[in-house]
């Protein structure tokens, strides 16, 4: 019985190969459209404005989640890249683990373009910003201030954004403290 199955399987394989060789060639499939050579953003100013808008949305959602004690951090999806999302989840976990929440809201200023790279439909933007957390406090469940003291009220950041398809939507890909100074 095993021999019959092997022979049958081998016969089916030989028949499939033979039939494949007997088919008439078809026309070549149409080529995939090539990525547009036109840049996504017409100017550095337009790219910077889009990055600033993306960071504004990110910061508002970040404050909202932190104000809620880190609950529902998945709301960050669509505002950050997949890698950055994992960092956000870990950061918000601190709020629930320590029973803390944010009081107040953050802001930023001095948003500046560091670098713009556009190729095909891909965009990478690096920018500097001065994060202002002077209007925020960390509080516990009783409302007691648990803000670290001392804490810098102004934090210079280097931010990186990537686009997420068409139409272009910038996502925050990285947010790091910038040691270069000068932006705050």
LUMPAKE-615221 format. One line per field, with one value per residue: residue in three letters; x, y, z of N, C-alpha, C in turn. Coordinates in steps of 0.05 Angstrom, whole numbers, plus 5000, padded with zeros to 4 digits. Example, Ala and Ser with C-alpha at 12.3 -4.5 7.8 and 13.67 -1.06 7.14 Angstrom:
2
rest = ALA;SER
n_x = 5264;5257
n_y = 4886;4955
n_z = 5156;5142
ca_x = 5246;5273
ca_y = 4910;4979
ca_z = 5156;5143
c_x = 5264;5258
c_y = 4934;5001
c_z = 5156;5157
This chain:
184
rest = UNK;UNK;UNK;UNK;UNK;UNK;UNK;UNK;UNK;UNK;UNK;UNK;UNK;UNK;UNK;UNK;UNK;UNK;UNK;UNK;UNK;UNK;UNK;UNK;UNK;UNK;UNK;UNK;UNK;UNK;UNK;UNK;UNK;UNK;UNK;UNK;UNK;UNK;UNK;UNK;UNK;UNK;UNK;UNK;UNK;UNK;UNK;UNK;UNK;UNK;UNK;UNK;UNK;UNK;UNK;UNK;UNK;UNK;UNK;UNK;UNK;UNK;UNK;UNK;UNK;UNK;UNK;UNK;UNK;UNK;UNK;UNK;UNK;UNK;UNK;UNK;UNK;UNK;UNK;UNK;UNK;UNK;UNK;UNK;UNK;UNK;UNK;UNK;UNK;UNK;UNK;UNK;UNK;UNK;UNK;UNK;UNK;UNK;UNK;UNK;UNK;UNK;UNK;UNK;UNK;UNK;UNK;UNK;UNK;UNK;UNK;UNK;UNK;UNK;UNK;UNK;UNK;UNK;UNK;UNK;UNK;UNK;UNK;UNK;UNK;UNK;UNK;UNK;UNK;UNK;UNK;UNK;UNK;UNK;UNK;UNK;UNK;UNK;UNK;UNK;UNK;UNK;UNK;UNK;UNK;UNK;UNK;UNK;UNK;UNK;UNK;UNK;UNK;UNK;UNK;UNK;UNK;UNK;UNK;UNK;UNK;UNK;UNK;UNK;UNK;UNK;UNK;UNK;UNK;UNK;UNK;UNK;UNK;UNK;UNK;UNK;UNK;UNK;UNK;UNK;UNK;UNK;UNK;UNK
n_x = 5016;5039;5078;5046;5023;5068;5084;5038;5040;5089;5077;5038;5068;5105;5068;5049;5094;5104;5058;5064;5106;5081;5046;5022;5061;5046;5031;5078;5070;5039;5082;5096;5073;5122;5153;5136;5176;5171;5178;5149;5137;5134;5168;5218;5194;5140;5146;5166;5122;5085;5109;5109;5055;5043;5072;5046;4996;5013;5035;4989;4958;4992;4994;4940;4934;4971;4947;4904;4927;4958;4926;4897;4938;4942;4919;4958;4973;4978;4998;5050;5109;5115;5159;5168;5120;5124;5160;5129;5088;5116;5132;5084;5066;5092;5062;5014;5036;5059;5017;5006;4989;4985;4981;4958;4986;5032;5075;5107;5162;5201;5207;5246;5274;5319;5337;5317;5297;5278;5256;5231;5169;5182;5194;5237;5244;5281;5279;5285;5261;5236;5214;5165;5151;5134;5083;5062;5050;5066;5021;4995;4944;4915;4922;4969;5029;5079;5121;5186;5240;5298;5271;5279;5246;5245;5260;5306;5295;5308;5275;5247;5214;5173;5141;5076;5054;5008;4955;5010;5025;5054;5090;5113;5177;5220;5241;5286;5327;5363;5429;5456;5438;5415;5365;5327
n_y = 4976;5024;5030;5037;5087;5119;5114;5134;5187;5203;5198;5237;5283;5281;5286;5338;5369;5358;5378;5432;5446;5443;5484;5543;5600;5659;5729;5775;5794;5856;5910;5930;5992;6042;6074;6141;6193;6243;6286;6276;6319;6386;6425;6442;6471;6455;6401;6406;6430;6389;6351;6377;6381;6326;6315;6347;6321;6272;6287;6307;6261;6229;6257;6252;6197;6189;6222;6191;6152;6117;6081;6044;6048;6033;6069;6099;6077;6088;6138;6131;6094;6022;6002;6046;6045;6001;6021;6062;6034;6008;6053;6077;6037;6045;6084;6057;6016;6043;6069;6122;6185;6235;6304;6362;6391;6380;6418;6445;6478;6518;6485;6454;6439;6388;6350;6328;6276;6250;6200;6168;6146;6150;6181;6212;6248;6289;6326;6380;6397;6433;6407;6425;6414;6440;6453;6407;6354;6296;6255;6217;6168;6194;6245;6269;6303;6274;6286;6281;6313;6348;6367;6375;6428;6440;6403;6386;6357;6307;6289;6239;6225;6184;6169;6142;6113;6129;6177;6218;6207;6226;6190;6185;6164;6162;6190;6225;6249;6306;6321;6363;6414;6484;6486;6494
n_z = 5000;5016;4977;4932;4944;4942;4889;4864;4883;4862;4807;4802;4812;4769;4727;4738;4730;4677;4653;4665;4633;4584;4578;4545;4537;4572;4567;4593;4660;4679;4696;4763;4790;4792;4848;4861;4838;4856;4911;4976;5009;4990;5008;5058;5098;5095;5109;5161;5186;5182;5214;5263;5272;5277;5324;5361;5363;5383;5434;5460;5464;5494;5542;5556;5564;5606;5645;5657;5687;5659;5633;5578;5537;5484;5452;5429;5383;5314;5320;5331;5310;5303;5333;5368;5394;5429;5466;5487;5512;5554;5582;5599;5632;5680;5706;5722;5752;5795;5815;5798;5768;5716;5727;5699;5638;5584;5541;5482;5450;5404;5358;5312;5248;5237;5200;5135;5097;5036;4995;4939;4961;5013;5076;5122;5179;5221;5280;5327;5392;5447;5503;5549;5613;5657;5673;5694;5740;5778;5810;5866;5883;5922;5909;5924;5913;5876;5845;5821;5855;5850;5786;5717;5684;5631;5574;5527;5465;5415;5359;5317;5257;5215;5152;5141;5094;5041;5037;5060;5127;5185;5233;5300;5310;5344;5406;5439;5492;5480;5481;5461;5471;5470;5445;5483
ca_x = 5000;5057;5090;5026;5020;5092;5082;5017;5050;5110;5063;5024;5089;5115;5047;5047;5118;5100;5037;5075;5122;5064;5028;5032;5070;5028;5045;5091;5052;5046;5101;5085;5080;5146;5148;5137;5201;5165;5179;5123;5133;5144;5189;5225;5174;5117;5153;5168;5095;5072;5122;5100;5027;5044;5082;5024;4976;5026;5037;4963;4949;5009;4984;4913;4938;4984;4927;4887;4943;4971;4906;4891;4960;4940;4910;4981;4975;4970;5013;5078;5116;5113;5181;5163;5096;5133;5171;5107;5074;5133;5132;5057;5063;5102;5040;4996;5051;5064;4991;5009;4976;4995;4963;4967;4992;5058;5075;5134;5168;5226;5207;5264;5282;5347;5343;5295;5305;5255;5263;5207;5148;5191;5203;5249;5248;5292;5273;5291;5240;5240;5190;5160;5134;5131;5055;5053;5058;5058;5006;4985;4915;4904;4927;4994;5049;5101;5139;5214;5251;5292;5263;5280;5220;5250;5276;5312;5290;5313;5252;5248;5188;5172;5114;5061;5038;4996;4970;5030;5019;5078;5089;5137;5194;5239;5242;5309;5338;5385;5450;5468;5429;5409;5337;5311
ca_y = 5000;5047;5032;5048;5116;5133;5114;5153;5214;5208;5201;5263;5303;5280;5297;5366;5381;5356;5397;5459;5451;5443;5507;5564;5623;5682;5754;5783;5809;5884;5919;5945;6020;6051;6095;6168;6207;6269;6285;6276;6346;6405;6442;6436;6484;6437;6377;6413;6435;6363;6338;6391;6372;6298;6315;6359;6300;6252;6297;6309;6234;6220;6270;6241;6170;6193;6233;6168;6132;6097;6062;6044;6060;6026;6093;6111;6065;6108;6162;6124;6070;5997;6002;6066;6036;5984;6038;6076;6015;6005;6079;6080;6016;6057;6098;6039;6001;6060;6083;6151;6197;6261;6326;6384;6383;6387;6434;6446;6503;6517;6461;6460;6418;6380;6337;6318;6257;6240;6183;6154;6155;6148;6206;6211;6275;6292;6353;6386;6411;6437;6398;6440;6399;6457;6453;6380;6342;6268;6253;6190;6164;6214;6272;6279;6308;6254;6294;6281;6339;6367;6357;6397;6435;6441;6380;6387;6331;6302;6273;6228;6218;6169;6170;6116;6109;6152;6202;6217;6211;6222;6176;6189;6139;6164;6215;6222;6274;6316;6332;6385;6440;6505;6486;6504
ca_z = 5000;5017;4951;4914;4950;4932;4860;4857;4889;4842;4782;4803;4810;4742;4710;4742;4717;4648;4644;4668;4609;4560;4576;4527;4552;4573;4566;4618;4677;4678;4717;4785;4787;4806;4867;4850;4843;4868;4940;4991;5017;4970;5019;5086;5115;5095;5124;5189;5195;5185;5237;5287;5276;5287;5351;5376;5368;5401;5461;5472;5471;5515;5567;5563;5576;5632;5664;5664;5702;5640;5622;5550;5521;5456;5437;5416;5355;5294;5325;5333;5296;5319;5353;5388;5409;5450;5487;5500;5530;5577;5597;5612;5653;5705;5719;5736;5772;5819;5822;5794;5744;5710;5731;5682;5611;5573;5517;5471;5435;5389;5340;5290;5230;5237;5175;5120;5075;5021;4972;4931;4979;5041;5088;5148;5189;5248;5289;5355;5405;5476;5518;5573;5632;5681;5680;5701;5765;5782;5835;5872;5884;5941;5899;5935;5893;5877;5824;5830;5860;5828;5760;5698;5672;5602;5565;5498;5452;5386;5351;5290;5246;5190;5141;5142;5071;5026;5038;5081;5155;5200;5259;5316;5310;5366;5422;5457;5504;5464;5498;5447;5482;5452;5436;5505
c_x = 5017;5070;5071;5022;5044;5092;5061;5027;5071;5097;5050;5045;5100;5094;5046;5070;5114;5080;5047;5091;5106;5046;5039;5040;5050;5045;5057;5071;5059;5064;5086;5091;5104;5139;5152;5164;5196;5167;5151;5117;5147;5167;5195;5205;5149;5122;5154;5140;5081;5083;5112;5071;5026;5053;5061;5004;4988;5026;5010;4953;4966;5000;4957;4916;4951;4965;4908;4903;4955;4952;4902;4913;4959;4929;4933;4985;4965;4984;5043;5084;5114;5135;5176;5139;5105;5145;5150;5092;5090;5132;5106;5053;5072;5079;5022;5011;5055;5039;4994;4993;4988;4973;4974;4973;5020;5054;5103;5137;5194;5228;5224;5271;5312;5354;5318;5306;5280;5266;5240;5184;5156;5201;5214;5255;5260;5288;5282;5266;5247;5213;5188;5141;5129;5102;5044;5064;5050;5045;4998;4955;4901;4908;4953;5015;5073;5122;5168;5224;5281;5285;5266;5253;5221;5269;5281;5310;5300;5291;5257;5221;5191;5144;5102;5042;5027;4967;4989;5019;5044;5073;5115;5152;5214;5237;5264;5317;5362;5405;5463;5461;5422;5380;5319;5323
c_y = 5025;5052;5045;5078;5131;5135;5134;5182;5221;5213;5229;5285;5304;5293;5328;5381;5380;5376;5426;5466;5453;5468;5528;5588;5646;5707;5760;5798;5839;5891;5934;5974;6027;6073;6123;6180;6234;6266;6287;6305;6365;6422;6432;6448;6466;6412;6383;6418;6408;6348;6351;6383;6344;6298;6327;6337;6279;6262;6299;6281;6223;6232;6258;6213;6172;6204;6211;6146;6111;6078;6067;6056;6052;6049;6107;6099;6086;6135;6157;6099;6046;5996;6022;6059;6019;6000;6053;6059;6012;6031;6083;6060;6027;6071;6079;6023;6017;6075;6113;6160;6225;6281;6349;6374;6394;6405;6432;6472;6498;6492;6468;6435;6413;6369;6327;6300;6246;6224;6166;6164;6155;6175;6200;6240;6274;6322;6355;6400;6413;6430;6413;6424;6414;6457;6426;6372;6312;6266;6224;6190;6184;6242;6284;6281;6289;6261;6294;6310;6336;6353;6380;6402;6436;6419;6383;6358;6331;6282;6263;6219;6202;6171;6142;6115;6134;6153;6202;6224;6206;6209;6182;6163;6139;6191;6211;6249;6281;6330;6357;6412;6460;6507;6496;6530
c_z = 5000;4990;4931;4918;4939;4902;4851;4861;4868;4815;4780;4799;4782;4723;4713;4728;4687;4638;4646;4643;4584;4558;4558;4544;4551;4571;4593;4634;4676;4701;4739;4781;4804;4826;4854;4858;4857;4898;4953;4999;4998;4981;5048;5105;5117;5111;5153;5201;5200;5210;5263;5293;5287;5317;5370;5383;5387;5430;5475;5481;5494;5542;5576;5576;5603;5653;5674;5679;5684;5628;5592;5533;5491;5439;5423;5388;5336;5298;5326;5317;5314;5340;5376;5406;5433;5473;5502;5520;5556;5595;5612;5634;5680;5720;5735;5757;5798;5828;5821;5769;5740;5716;5715;5654;5603;5549;5505;5456;5420;5371;5316;5274;5233;5210;5162;5098;5062;4997;4964;4948;5008;5051;5116;5156;5216;5255;5318;5366;5435;5489;5544;5591;5657;5690;5688;5728;5765;5809;5840;5874;5902;5931;5910;5913;5897;5855;5835;5834;5864;5803;5740;5686;5641;5594;5535;5486;5423;5379;5322;5281;5220;5179;5141;5118;5058;5033;5062;5108;5171;5226;5274;5318;5333;5380;5443;5468;5488;5482;5486;5458;5461;5442;5458;5515
